[in-house]
């Protein structure tokens, strides 16, 4: 047994926390930058770069595949073209661009049947990719809260990685964070998703709109769940690091000890709402479990006066 295992080729770390052939998740609230982060990651592999956001990156197969079930082709292509153009400028050539592959609109928007899974597998095989990102889990696992369903989904995902000889990362979301840290406990769905994943990397935002990346858990390699890496997304839709800190420090000025927690909960909810929310929606979601109705409206007025929120057509949004 020992000699047989020793004879097997050693699987290398592609990136801290991500081992070749593993299956993991990138998780965070809506609009935190998960997809943009992974698009940049794949493009750096495709371009043969040896690091991404200053961390070492190593993989032999430079062909990568970004599979999106959530965005229409034209919308995401515009963003990805900006990213590619920026990296071409940085690298100095465009010889690598064909290594970065995306699905077209012939792929089903939901992967629910055996035939859908077969179509997805054929796409991966035909691409020749060594690294695949799937966006997102909710389009592939409709009953994610049910343990048996989640277990079946994870088994299929691992089987897909094994048969296609790829490393697979699925983009997933959290429950509402309300200004708190991102942990295993607020990864959406059954605990089976966490138990069966090889790693989870969090991409989140503080209620002060600061974005950051952190390890949530790591099965292979060194784990650092305390340090977070702050970033911005520039005009080219590219992730740019701005520094390192701890999650506790990043969130400290926005938690209930040093900031008005009621205002923080309003801001956190609005960060997850693409089109904003009117007062009735905010009342439904936050009253009475988080604050009284009077407190809600007092906070809305206060946040507007502080130019933290704007109101248009009866809906509140975070100020740009």
C-alpha positions as CSV (number, residue, x, y, z in Angstrom):
1,X,0.0,0.0,0.0
2,X,2.7,2.4,1.0
3,X,4.8,1.7,-2.1
4,X,1.8,2.1,-4.3
5,X,0.9,5.5,-2.9
6,X,4.6,6.6,-3.1
7,X,4.6,5.7,-6.8
8,X,1.7,8.1,-7.5
9,X,2.6,11.5,-8.9
10,X,2.5,14.2,-6.2
11,X,-0.2,16.8,-6.6
12,X,1.2,20.3,-6.3
13,X,-0.4,23.4,-4.8
14,X,-1.6,25.6,-7.6
15,X,-2.2,28.5,-5.3
16,X,-2.2,28.8,-1.5
17,X,-5.1,26.6,-0.3
18,X,-5.8,25.3,-3.8
19,X,-4.3,21.9,-4.6
20,X,-4.3,20.4,-8.1
21,X,-7.4,18.2,-8.6
22,X,-9.2,19.6,-5.6
23,X,-12.7,21.0,-5.4
24,X,-13.5,24.1,-3.4
25,X,-15.7,27.2,-3.1
26,X,-15.2,30.9,-3.3
27,X,-17.9,32.4,-1.1
28,X,-19.2,35.8,-0.1
29,X,-22.2,38.1,-0.2
30,X,-23.7,39.4,-3.4
31,X,-21.6,42.1,-5.2
32,X,-18.6,41.5,-3.1
33,X,-16.3,40.8,-6.1
34,X,-16.2,37.0,-6.1
35,X,-16.6,36.6,-9.9
36,X,-14.2,39.4,-10.7
37,X,-11.6,37.9,-8.4
38,X,-11.8,34.5,-10.1
39,X,-11.8,36.0,-13.6
40,X,-8.5,37.6,-12.8
41,X,-7.2,34.4,-11.3
42,X,-8.0,32.4,-14.4
43,X,-6.6,35.1,-16.7
44,X,-3.3,35.0,-14.8
45,X,-3.1,31.3,-15.3
46,X,-3.9,31.6,-18.9
47,X,-1.2,34.2,-19.4
48,X,1.4,32.0,-17.7
49,X,1.9,34.3,-14.8
50,X,3.8,33.0,-11.7
51,X,1.8,34.9,-9.2
52,X,-1.7,36.4,-8.6
53,X,-2.1,39.3,-6.2
54,X,1.5,38.7,-5.0
55,X,0.9,35.0,-4.1
56,X,2.6,32.2,-6.0
57,X,0.7,30.6,-8.9
58,X,1.9,27.3,-10.5
59,X,0.1,25.0,-12.9
60,X,1.2,23.3,-16.0
61,X,-2.0,23.4,-18.0
62,X,-2.6,27.0,-18.9
63,X,-6.0,26.5,-20.5
64,X,-8.8,27.6,-18.2
65,X,-12.6,27.7,-18.4
66,X,-15.0,30.2,-16.8
67,X,-18.5,28.8,-16.8
68,X,-21.3,31.3,-15.9
69,X,-24.9,30.3,-15.4
70,X,-25.9,33.7,-13.9
71,X,-24.8,36.3,-16.4
72,X,-25.7,36.7,-20.1
73,X,-22.8,36.3,-22.5
74,X,-22.8,39.9,-23.8
75,X,-22.8,41.4,-20.3
76,X,-19.9,39.4,-18.9
77,X,-17.9,39.6,-22.2
78,X,-17.7,43.4,-21.9
79,X,-16.2,43.1,-18.5
80,X,-13.9,40.3,-19.4
81,X,-12.6,42.2,-22.5
82,X,-11.5,45.1,-20.2
83,X,-9.7,42.7,-17.9
84,X,-8.0,40.9,-20.7
85,X,-6.9,44.2,-22.4
86,X,-5.4,45.3,-19.1
87,X,-3.5,42.1,-18.6
88,X,-2.3,42.1,-22.2
89,X,-0.9,45.6,-21.6
90,X,0.9,44.3,-18.4
91,X,2.2,41.1,-19.9
92,X,3.2,42.7,-23.2
93,X,1.6,40.2,-25.6
94,X,-1.7,38.5,-26.4
95,X,-0.4,35.1,-27.3
96,X,-2.2,33.6,-24.3
97,X,-5.7,35.0,-24.8
98,X,-7.1,31.8,-26.4
99,X,-6.2,29.9,-23.2
100,X,-9.0,31.9,-21.4
101,X,-12.2,30.2,-22.4
102,X,-15.9,31.0,-21.5
103,X,-19.1,29.2,-22.2
104,X,-21.6,30.6,-24.7
105,X,-25.4,30.8,-24.4
106,X,-26.0,27.2,-25.5
107,X,-25.2,26.0,-22.0
108,X,-28.3,25.5,-19.8
109,X,-28.8,28.3,-17.2
110,X,-29.5,25.6,-14.6
111,X,-27.8,22.3,-14.2
112,X,-30.6,20.1,-12.9
113,X,-30.7,16.9,-14.9
114,X,-28.3,14.1,-15.9
115,X,-28.3,15.5,-19.4
116,X,-27.4,19.0,-18.1
117,X,-24.4,17.5,-16.2
118,X,-23.4,15.6,-19.3
119,X,-23.4,18.8,-21.4
120,X,-21.3,20.5,-18.7
121,X,-18.8,17.6,-18.7
122,X,-18.5,17.6,-22.5
123,X,-17.8,21.4,-22.4
124,X,-15.0,20.9,-19.9
125,X,-13.5,18.0,-21.8
126,X,-13.7,19.8,-25.2
127,X,-12.0,22.9,-23.7
128,X,-9.0,20.9,-22.5
129,X,-9.0,23.2,-19.4
130,X,-7.0,22.2,-16.3
131,X,-8.8,24.7,-14.1
132,X,-12.5,25.4,-14.1
133,X,-14.7,28.0,-12.3
134,X,-18.4,27.4,-12.0
135,X,-20.6,30.4,-11.3
136,X,-22.6,29.5,-9.2
137,X,-23.6,26.7,-6.8
138,X,-27.2,27.8,-6.5
139,X,-27.7,27.2,-10.3
140,X,-26.5,23.6,-9.8
141,X,-27.9,22.6,-6.4
142,X,-31.5,23.8,-6.1
143,X,-32.2,22.2,-2.7
144,X,-29.0,23.3,-1.1
145,X,-30.4,23.2,2.4
146,X,-31.1,19.5,2.2
147,X,-28.2,17.3,3.3
148,X,-28.9,14.4,0.9
149,X,-29.2,16.8,-2.1
150,X,-26.1,18.7,-1.1
151,X,-24.2,15.5,-0.7
152,X,-25.2,14.3,-4.1
153,X,-24.2,17.6,-5.6
154,X,-20.7,17.5,-4.0
155,X,-20.2,13.9,-5.1
156,X,-21.1,14.9,-8.7
157,X,-18.7,17.9,-8.5
158,X,-15.9,15.7,-7.3
159,X,-16.6,13.1,-9.8
160,X,-16.5,15.7,-12.5
161,X,-13.1,17.0,-11.4
162,X,-11.7,13.4,-11.3
163,X,-13.0,12.4,-14.7
164,X,-12.0,15.6,-16.4
165,X,-8.7,15.8,-14.5
166,X,-9.4,19.4,-13.6
167,X,-9.4,21.6,-10.5
168,X,-12.8,23.0,-9.9
169,X,-13.9,26.1,-7.9
170,X,-17.5,26.8,-7.5
171,X,-18.7,30.4,-6.6
172,X,-21.1,30.4,-3.7
173,X,-22.8,32.9,-1.4
174,X,-23.3,33.5,2.3
175,X,-26.2,34.2,4.4
176,X,-26.7,37.8,5.5
177,X,-23.6,39.0,7.4
178,X,-24.9,42.2,8.9
179,X,-21.4,43.6,9.3
180,X,-20.0,40.5,10.9
181,X,-17.0,38.3,9.9
182,X,-17.3,35.7,7.1
183,X,-17.0,32.2,8.6
184,X,-18.0,28.6,7.9
185,X,-21.2,29.2,9.9
186,X,-22.5,31.7,7.3
187,X,-21.8,29.7,4.2
188,X,-25.3,29.2,2.7
189,X,-26.8,25.7,2.6
190,X,-26.3,22.4,4.2
191,X,-23.1,21.8,6.3
192,X,-22.3,19.0,3.7
193,X,-21.1,21.8,1.3
194,X,-18.5,22.8,3.9
195,X,-17.6,19.2,4.9
196,X,-17.1,18.0,1.4
197,X,-15.1,21.0,0.1
198,X,-11.3,21.0,0.1
199,X,-11.1,24.7,0.8
200,X,-13.2,27.8,1.1
201,X,-12.0,31.3,0.3
202,X,-14.0,34.3,1.3
203,X,-14.5,37.5,-0.7
204,X,-16.5,40.1,1.3
205,X,-17.1,43.7,2.1
206,X,-17.3,45.6,5.3
207,X,-20.2,47.9,5.8
208,X,-17.8,50.7,5.1
209,X,-17.6,49.2,1.6
210,X,-14.0,47.9,1.9
211,X,-13.5,44.7,0.0
212,X,-11.3,41.9,1.2
213,X,-10.2,38.3,0.7
214,X,-9.6,35.7,3.4
215,X,-9.1,32.0,4.0
216,X,-12.2,30.5,5.6
217,X,-10.8,26.9,5.8
218,X,-8.0,25.0,4.1
219,X,-7.6,21.3,3.8
220,X,-4.2,21.4,2.0
221,X,-1.5,23.9,2.7
222,X,-1.1,26.5,5.4
223,X,-4.3,28.2,6.7
224,X,-4.4,31.8,7.8
225,X,-8.0,32.7,8.8
226,X,-7.0,35.9,10.6
227,X,-5.2,37.9,7.9
228,X,-7.3,39.6,5.2
229,X,-6.1,41.2,2.0
230,X,-7.9,44.4,1.1
231,X,-8.6,45.2,-2.5
232,X,-10.4,47.5,-4.9
233,X,-11.8,46.8,-8.4
234,X,-10.5,49.4,-10.8
235,X,-12.0,51.0,-13.9
236,X,-10.8,48.0,-15.9
237,X,-12.7,45.6,-13.7
238,X,-9.4,44.3,-12.3
239,X,-8.7,43.4,-8.7
240,X,-6.0,45.5,-7.2
241,X,-4.5,44.8,-3.7
242,X,-4.4,47.8,-1.4
243,X,-3.0,46.3,1.8
244,X,-3.2,43.6,4.5
245,X,-4.9,43.7,7.9
246,X,-7.0,41.5,10.2
247,X,-10.7,41.0,9.7
248,X,-11.3,42.1,13.3
249,X,-9.6,45.5,12.6
250,X,-11.5,45.9,9.4
251,X,-14.8,45.3,11.0
252,X,-14.1,46.9,14.4
253,X,-15.1,50.4,13.4
254,X,-18.4,49.1,12.0
255,X,-19.6,46.7,14.7
256,X,-22.0,47.4,17.6
257,X,-19.2,48.6,19.9
258,X,-18.0,51.5,17.8
259,X,-20.7,52.2,15.3
260,X,-24.4,52.3,15.3
261,X,-25.3,48.6,14.8
262,X,-28.7,49.5,13.4
263,X,-27.2,51.7,10.7
264,X,-24.7,49.0,10.0
265,X,-27.4,46.4,9.4
266,X,-29.2,48.7,7.0
267,X,-26.0,49.3,5.1
268,X,-25.2,45.6,5.0
269,X,-28.6,44.7,3.7
270,X,-28.4,47.4,0.9
271,X,-25.0,46.0,-0.1
272,X,-26.7,42.8,-1.1
273,X,-29.5,44.5,-3.0
274,X,-28.5,45.4,-6.6
275,X,-31.4,47.8,-7.2
276,X,-31.7,49.2,-3.8
277,X,-34.7,48.7,-1.5
278,X,-37.7,50.8,-0.5
279,X,-38.8,51.4,3.1
280,X,-41.4,48.6,3.1
281,X,-38.8,46.0,2.0
282,X,-36.3,47.2,4.7
283,X,-39.1,47.1,7.3
284,X,-40.0,43.6,6.3
285,X,-36.4,42.4,6.5
286,X,-35.2,44.3,9.6
287,X,-38.2,44.9,11.8
288,X,-38.7,43.7,14.5
289,X,-35.9,41.1,14.6
290,X,-33.1,43.8,14.4
291,X,-34.7,47.1,15.3
292,X,-38.1,48.8,15.8
293,X,-39.9,50.6,13.0
294,X,-39.2,54.0,14.6
295,X,-35.5,53.2,14.8
296,X,-35.4,52.1,11.2
297,X,-36.9,55.3,9.9
298,X,-34.7,57.4,12.2
299,X,-31.6,55.6,10.9
300,X,-32.7,56.0,7.3
301,X,-33.0,59.8,7.9
302,X,-29.6,59.9,9.7
303,X,-27.8,58.0,7.0
304,X,-29.3,60.2,4.3
305,X,-28.2,63.3,6.1
306,X,-24.7,61.9,6.4
307,X,-24.7,61.2,2.6
308,X,-24.2,57.5,3.3
309,X,-27.5,56.7,1.5
310,X,-29.3,58.2,-1.4
311,X,-33.0,58.0,-2.1
312,X,-34.4,58.0,-5.7
313,X,-37.8,56.8,-6.9
314,X,-38.7,55.7,-3.4
315,X,-35.7,53.3,-3.1
316,X,-32.6,53.7,-0.9
317,X,-29.1,52.8,-2.1
318,X,-25.6,53.2,-0.8
319,X,-24.0,56.4,-2.0
320,X,-21.4,55.8,-4.6
